[in-house]
């Protein structure tokens, strides 16, 4: 006769499966609730249930979230994505360039944060180069999954198995033990994706493209400097003709205005380029080498630290002291400790330098300010509305070099078994936090607690299967 614990555990597993498939509630809550019910039914003790929360595998995943976030915050992933993807080409060729590096990166990180961090990079690139993002997101996810099968730390399931082996007195998996199977599977999988993905996946436009002219746009003026790579090339050749979310509507050269801008107009040093576009694309535009904000802004967005500064949108109220003053006279830097990046005015496209614009009630300003700007000015009579805008990770270049160095050393230590994996990744995470590559606040914010809850609870559920005899 079957014992109560066996029947009870099987019933819970069936219910858990139904709830997971039907998605009645969040996955993490389904898994954790199952764990609690196993305790309530006497199948496992509280100590057995919560042992997973101190498991090395779960903690390793936690620290990998921080390390991946540090690479994103320092701009490493953004630079890597742009270098890999390049400009124009067929979708198959772009997938062939994108997927192998993603799989390789995923082999040394948990694939969840890698995909989460790379999606904005790929989306931004797709917008700029007029590709349908729907052709890239699923391949990106699958490539990360395939890469996760190549090493011990590639995915949380590998670490869970490794942790269970250690808990049961077994030796555990070596770092590259599963590579002899995982690498061939990843190579074959990527080849299939490259060949068939662009044919099978639908072509969908993003809302940013579909909204088009209906979207609120800001105007920004950029100066062409000597290190711009496309000096002497036409607007078309420079890739400035078909930018998604951005439109080059005017060029100022030697006090002469070229408008509307033609596709065969050439770009020269010291040209002033006037763009209109969305906040996210405008902030990102300023990371382009050789293009800089006009001197009125008096700040280099290529060097600002996004841990200290953020972008905000503010709407000027009728009571604001800014009304009737141009940007240069408004003393916004002294008054609000902020810099205007771009301006939006309803039903009007501003065709002058940002510094010369006379501010009016209802104007929306895209500004760069300290992160506490929202808290300090949210209730001010100077503005109708204050809200956070697009956030583009940015730090001085040495942070990128340092974070990559830490990553390289971490991989060497893990591969050579110099010290336990949990010790290696925890030290790497702490070094990145202490060095300022990522703030402690951002480190905590970028940990996916739901994933960790699922992993930790899974250990307790596995113990329940063992105790009840269901596992045998």
Secondary structure, DSSP 8 states (H G I E B T S, - for coil): ---HHHHHHHHHHHHHHHHHHHTSS-HHHHHHHHHHHHHHTTSS-HHHHTGGGG-HHHHHHHHHHHHHHHHHHTTHHHHHHHHHH-SS--HHHHHHHHHHHHHHHHTTS-HHHHHHHHHHHHHHHHHHTT--GGGTHHHHHHHHHHHHTSSTTSSHHHHHHHHHHHHTT-----TTTTHHHHHHHHHHHHHHHHHHHHHHS-----HHHHHGGGS--EEEEEEE-TT-TTTTSBTTTTT-SS-TTEEEEEEEETTEEE-S--TT-B--TT-EEEEEE-HHHHHHHTTSTTEEE-GGG---TTT--TTTEEEEEEEE-TT-TTTT-BTTTT-HHHHHSEEEEEEEBTTB---S-GGG-B--TT-EEEEEEETTHHHHHTT-TTEEEEEE--------HHHHHHHHHHHHHHHHHHHTTSS-HHHHHHHHHHHHHHTTSS-HHHHHHTS-HHHHHHHHHHHHHHHHHHHHTTT-
